[in-house]
Amino acid sequence: MRKAAPVFLCLVAFSSVLLAQKQTPAQVNNPSIEIESVKLQLGMTKADVLERYVGTEITKMSEDRWILGKWGTVDFRSGKLVFVDRSWNSIGDDHIGAIFALVSSLSREGYTSCRVFAESNSVPVTDSASGIFQHVWIDCGIKAIHIVKSKIGDHIKEGVSEQLGVRELKESKGEQNGSTR
Protein backbone atom coordinates (compact mmCIF):
# COMPACT_ATOMS: atom_id res chain seq x y z
CA MET A 1 0.00 0.00 0.00
CA ARG A 2 2.82 2.44 0.86
CA LYS A 3 4.53 1.81 -2.49
CA ALA A 4 1.29 2.40 -4.40
CA ALA A 5 0.83 5.98 -3.15
CA PRO A 6 4.02 7.43 -4.73
CA VAL A 7 3.33 5.56 -7.97
CA PHE A 8 -0.23 6.92 -8.02
CA LEU A 9 0.97 10.49 -7.37
CA CYS A 10 3.55 10.23 -10.16
CA LEU A 11 0.89 8.90 -12.52
CA VAL A 12 -1.47 11.78 -11.66
CA ALA A 13 1.32 14.36 -12.12
CA PHE A 14 2.40 12.84 -15.45
CA SER A 15 -1.22 12.71 -16.68
CA SER A 16 -1.67 16.38 -15.75
CA VAL A 17 1.42 17.35 -17.75
CA LEU A 18 0.21 15.40 -20.79
CA LEU A 19 -3.26 16.91 -20.54
CA ALA A 20 -1.81 20.43 -20.27
CA GLN A 21 0.33 19.83 -23.36
CA LYS A 22 -2.67 18.65 -25.40
CA GLN A 23 -4.86 21.64 -24.52
CA THR A 24 -4.36 24.79 -26.53
CA PRO A 25 -4.87 27.99 -24.58
CA ALA A 26 -8.01 29.98 -25.27
CA GLN A 27 -7.70 33.36 -26.92
CA VAL A 28 -7.89 36.27 -24.54
CA ASN A 29 -10.40 38.52 -26.31
CA ASN A 30 -12.50 41.14 -24.58
CA PRO A 31 -11.40 40.34 -21.01
CA SER A 32 -14.17 40.56 -18.47
CA ILE A 33 -15.07 39.77 -14.86
CA GLU A 34 -18.45 38.56 -13.70
CA ILE A 35 -19.87 40.10 -10.51
CA GLU A 36 -23.34 39.17 -9.23
CA SER A 37 -23.99 37.30 -12.52
CA VAL A 38 -23.18 40.39 -14.62
CA LYS A 39 -20.22 40.51 -17.00
CA LEU A 40 -18.17 43.72 -16.83
CA GLN A 41 -15.60 44.93 -19.37
CA LEU A 42 -13.24 47.87 -19.27
CA GLY A 43 -14.51 50.97 -21.05
CA MET A 44 -18.15 50.55 -20.02
CA THR A 45 -19.84 53.79 -18.98
CA LYS A 46 -21.29 54.43 -15.54
CA ALA A 47 -24.76 54.32 -17.13
CA ASP A 48 -24.00 50.88 -18.65
CA VAL A 49 -22.95 49.55 -15.25
CA LEU A 50 -25.94 51.07 -13.43
CA GLU A 51 -28.32 49.62 -16.02
CA ARG A 52 -26.94 46.10 -15.50
CA TYR A 53 -27.19 46.33 -11.70
CA VAL A 54 -30.79 47.51 -11.30
CA GLY A 55 -32.03 45.92 -8.07
CA THR A 56 -28.50 45.24 -6.76
CA GLU A 57 -27.08 47.18 -3.84
CA ILE A 58 -24.53 49.75 -5.06
CA THR A 59 -22.51 51.68 -2.50
CA LYS A 60 -20.76 54.74 -3.87
CA MET A 61 -17.55 55.24 -1.88
CA SER A 62 -16.92 58.21 -4.16
CA GLU A 63 -18.22 59.33 -7.53
CA ASP A 64 -15.62 57.12 -9.23
CA ARG A 65 -15.36 54.11 -6.84
CA TRP A 66 -18.36 51.87 -6.22
CA ILE A 67 -19.04 48.61 -4.38
CA LEU A 68 -21.35 46.27 -6.33
CA GLY A 69 -23.32 43.84 -4.17
CA LYS A 70 -21.16 41.92 -1.70
CA TRP A 71 -18.25 40.90 -3.88
CA GLY A 72 -17.23 43.61 -6.32
CA THR A 73 -15.52 46.98 -6.52
CA VAL A 74 -15.28 49.14 -9.63
CA ASP A 75 -13.35 52.31 -10.46
CA PHE A 76 -14.16 54.84 -13.17
CA ARG A 77 -12.06 57.54 -14.79
CA SER A 78 -13.67 60.15 -17.02
CA GLY A 79 -16.94 58.21 -16.76
CA LYS A 80 -15.44 54.93 -18.09
CA LEU A 81 -14.79 51.66 -16.23
CA VAL A 82 -11.02 51.31 -15.69
CA PHE A 83 -10.76 48.76 -12.86
CA VAL A 84 -12.81 45.84 -11.51
CA ASP A 85 -12.08 43.76 -8.40
CA ARG A 86 -14.09 40.63 -7.59
CA SER A 87 -13.66 38.74 -4.34
CA TRP A 88 -13.49 34.98 -4.71
CA ASN A 89 -14.17 34.18 -1.08
CA SER A 90 -15.86 35.33 2.05
CA ILE A 91 -14.75 35.18 5.68
CA GLY A 92 -14.33 31.56 6.72
CA ASP A 93 -14.14 30.24 3.15
CA ASP A 94 -11.49 27.88 1.84
CA HIS A 95 -8.82 30.31 0.61
CA ILE A 96 -6.75 27.59 -1.09
CA GLY A 97 -9.89 26.46 -2.93
CA ALA A 98 -10.55 30.05 -4.01
CA ILE A 99 -6.97 30.41 -5.30
CA PHE A 100 -7.21 27.12 -7.19
CA ALA A 101 -10.56 28.07 -8.75
CA LEU A 102 -9.31 31.51 -9.78
CA VAL A 103 -6.02 30.25 -11.26
CA SER A 104 -7.96 27.55 -13.14
CA SER A 105 -10.37 30.17 -14.48
CA LEU A 106 -7.58 32.44 -15.75
CA SER A 107 -5.81 29.44 -17.30
CA ARG A 108 -8.99 28.44 -19.18
CA GLU A 109 -9.30 32.03 -20.43
CA GLY A 110 -5.80 31.78 -21.92
CA TYR A 111 -3.75 33.74 -19.38
CA THR A 112 -0.58 31.66 -19.37
CA SER A 113 2.18 34.27 -19.22
CA CYS A 114 2.14 35.84 -15.78
CA ARG A 115 4.51 37.47 -13.28
CA VAL A 116 4.42 36.74 -9.57
CA PHE A 117 5.49 39.15 -6.89
CA ALA A 118 4.94 39.73 -3.19
CA GLU A 119 5.34 42.51 -0.67
CA SER A 120 4.89 42.95 3.03
CA ASN A 121 4.45 46.26 4.79
CA SER A 122 3.53 47.76 8.10
CA VAL A 123 1.16 50.72 8.10
CA PRO A 124 0.25 52.88 11.11
CA VAL A 125 -3.42 52.40 11.96
CA THR A 126 -3.57 54.44 15.17
CA ASP A 127 -0.98 56.34 17.19
CA SER A 128 -0.14 53.16 19.12
CA ALA A 129 -0.84 50.35 16.64
CA SER A 130 0.09 49.36 13.12
CA GLY A 131 -1.28 46.90 10.62
CA ILE A 132 0.80 44.29 8.86
CA PHE A 133 -0.15 43.58 5.26
CA GLN A 134 1.15 40.75 3.10
CA HIS A 135 0.29 40.85 -0.61
CA VAL A 136 0.87 38.37 -3.42
CA TRP A 137 0.03 39.29 -7.01
CA ILE A 138 -0.11 36.98 -9.99
CA ASP A 139 -0.05 39.60 -12.72
CA CYS A 140 -1.16 38.36 -16.15
CA GLY A 141 -1.29 41.74 -17.88
CA ILE A 142 -4.80 43.16 -17.96
CA LYS A 143 -5.93 40.56 -15.39
CA ALA A 144 -4.41 39.68 -12.04
CA ILE A 145 -4.95 37.65 -8.90
CA HIS A 146 -4.48 39.47 -5.59
CA ILE A 147 -4.00 37.49 -2.39
CA VAL A 148 -3.82 39.49 0.83
CA LYS A 149 -3.44 38.77 4.52
CA SER A 150 -3.76 41.63 6.98
CA LYS A 151 -3.28 41.70 10.73
CA ILE A 152 -4.41 44.65 12.79
CA GLY A 153 -4.07 43.90 16.48
CA ASP A 154 -5.61 40.47 16.99
CA HIS A 155 -7.81 40.76 13.90
CA ILE A 156 -6.62 38.75 10.87
CA LYS A 157 -8.31 39.03 7.49
CA GLU A 158 -7.46 37.08 4.34
CA GLY A 159 -8.73 37.60 0.83
CA VAL A 160 -8.46 36.35 -2.73
CA SER A 161 -9.63 38.50 -5.61
CA GLU A 162 -9.56 38.72 -9.38
CA GLN A 163 -8.71 42.08 -10.88
CA LEU A 164 -9.23 43.57 -14.33
CA GLY A 165 -7.42 46.79 -15.24
CA VAL A 166 -5.15 48.83 -12.98
CA ARG A 167 -6.40 50.70 -9.94
CA GLU A 168 -4.93 54.16 -9.59
CA LEU A 169 -4.18 55.17 -6.03
CA LYS A 170 -4.42 58.81 -5.09
CA GLU A 171 -1.95 59.33 -2.29
CA SER A 172 -2.44 62.03 0.30
CA LYS A 173 0.05 64.50 1.78
CA GLY A 174 1.76 65.38 -1.47
CA GLU A 175 2.85 61.85 -2.44
CA GLN A 176 2.74 60.83 -6.08
CA ASN A 177 -0.01 58.77 -7.68
CA GLY A 178 0.67 55.06 -7.99
CA SER A 179 -1.10 51.85 -8.90
CA THR A 180 -1.78 48.51 -7.25
CA ARG A 181 0.39 46.74 -9.81
C-alpha positions in Angstrom: 0.0 0.0 0.0 2.8 2.4 0.9 4.5 1.8 -2.5 1.3 2.4 -4.4 0.8 6.0 -3.1 4.0 7.4 -4.7 3.3 5.6 -8.0 -0.2 6.9 -8.0 1.0 10.5 -7.4 3.5 10.2 -10.2 0.9 8.9 -12.5 -1.5 11.8 -11.7 1.3 14.4 -12.1 2.4 12.8 -15.5 -1.2 12.7 -16.7 -1.7 16.4 -15.8 1.4 17.3 -17.7 0.2 15.4 -20.8 -3.3 16.9 -20.5 -1.8 20.4 -20.3 0.3 19.8 -23.4 -2.7 18.7 -25.4 -4.9 21.6 -24.5 -4.4 24.8 -26.5 -4.9 28.0 -24.6 -8.0 30.0 -25.3 -7.7 33.4 -26.9 -7.9 36.3 -24.5 -10.4 38.5 -26.3 -12.5 41.1 -24.6 -11.4 40.3 -21.0 -14.2 40.6 -18.5 -15.1 39.8 -14.9 -18.5 38.6 -13.7 -19.9 40.1 -10.5 -23.3 39.2 -9.2 -24.0 37.3 -12.5 -23.2 40.4 -14.6 -20.2 40.5 -17.0 -18.2 43.7 -16.8 -15.6 44.9 -19.4 -13.2 47.9 -19.3 -14.5 51.0 -21.1 -18.1 50.5 -20.0 -19.8 53.8 -19.0 -21.3 54.4 -15.5 -24.8 54.3 -17.1 -24.0 50.9 -18.7 -23.0 49.6 -15.3 -25.9 51.1 -13.4 -28.3 49.6 -16.0 -26.9 46.1 -15.5 -27.2 46.3 -11.7 -30.8 47.5 -11.3 -32.0 45.9 -8.1 -28.5 45.2 -6.8 -27.1 47.2 -3.8 -24.5 49.7 -5.1 -22.5 51.7 -2.5 -20.8 54.7 -3.9 -17.5 55.2 -1.9 -16.9 58.2 -4.2 -18.2 59.3 -7.5 -15.6 57.1 -9.2 -15.4 54.1 -6.8 -18.4 51.9 -6.2 -19.0 48.6 -4.4 -21.3 46.3 -6.3 -23.3 43.8 -4.2 -21.2 41.9 -1.7 -18.2 40.9 -3.9 -17.2 43.6 -6.3 -15.5 47.0 -6.5 -15.3 49.1 -9.6 -13.4 52.3 -10.5 -14.2 54.8 -13.2 -12.1 57.5 -14.8 -13.7 60.2 -17.0 -16.9 58.2 -16.8 -15.4 54.9 -18.1 -14.8 51.7 -16.2 -11.0 51.3 -15.7 -10.8 48.8 -12.9 -12.8 45.8 -11.5 -12.1 43.8 -8.4 -14.1 40.6 -7.6 -13.7 38.7 -4.3 -13.5 35.0 -4.7 -14.2 34.2 -1.1 -15.9 35.3 2.1 -14.8 35.2 5.7 -14.3 31.6 6.7 -14.1 30.2 3.1 -11.5 27.9 1.8 -8.8 30.3 0.6 -6.8 27.6 -1.1 -9.9 26.5 -2.9 -10.6 30.1 -4.0 -7.0 30.4 -5.3 -7.2 27.1 -7.2 -10.6 28.1 -8.7 -9.3 31.5 -9.8 -6.0 30.2 -11.3 -8.0 27.6 -13.1 -10.4 30.2 -14.5 -7.6 32.4 -15.8 -5.8 29.4 -17.3 -9.0 28.4 -19.2 -9.3 32.0 -20.4 -5.8 31.8 -21.9 -3.8 33.7 -19.4 -0.6 31.7 -19.4 2.2 34.3 -19.2 2.1 35.8 -15.8 4.5 37.5 -13.3 4.4 36.7 -9.6 5.5 39.2 -6.9 4.9 39.7 -3.2 5.3 42.5 -0.7 4.9 43.0 3.0 4.5 46.3 4.8 3.5 47.8 8.1 1.2 50.7 8.1 0.2 52.9 11.1 -3.4 52.4 12.0 -3.6 54.4 15.2 -1.0 56.3 17.2 -0.1 53.2 19.1 -0.8 50.3 16.6 0.1 49.4 13.1 -1.3 46.9 10.6 0.8 44.3 8.9 -0.2 43.6 5.3 1.2 40.8 3.1 0.3 40.8 -0.6 0.9 38.4 -3.4 0.0 39.3 -7.0 -0.1 37.0 -10.0 0.0 39.6 -12.7 -1.2 38.4 -16.1 -1.3 41.7 -17.9 -4.8 43.2 -18.0 -5.9 40.6 -15.4 -4.4 39.7 -12.0 -4.9 37.7 -8.9 -4.5 39.5 -5.6 -4.0 37.5 -2.4 -3.8 39.5 0.8 -3.4 38.8 4.5 -3.8 41.6 7.0 -3.3 41.7 10.7 -4.4 44.6 12.8 -4.1 43.9 16.5 -5.6 40.5 17.0 -7.8 40.8 13.9 -6.6 38.8 10.9 -8.3 39.0 7.5 -7.5 37.1 4.3 -8.7 37.6 0.8 -8.5 36.3 -2.7 -9.6 38.5 -5.6 -9.6 38.7 -9.4 -8.7 42.1 -10.9 -9.2 43.6 -14.3 -7.4 46.8 -15.2 -5.1 48.8 -13.0 -6.4 50.7 -9.9 -4.9 54.2 -9.6 -4.2 55.2 -6.0 -4.4 58.8 -5.1 -1.9 59.3 -2.3 -2.4 62.0 0.3 0.1 64.5 1.8 1.8 65.4 -1.5 2.9 61.9 -2.4 2.7 60.8 -6.1 0.0 58.8 -7.7 0.7 55.1 -8.0 -1.1 51.9 -8.9 -1.8 48.5 -7.3 0.4 46.7 -9.8 
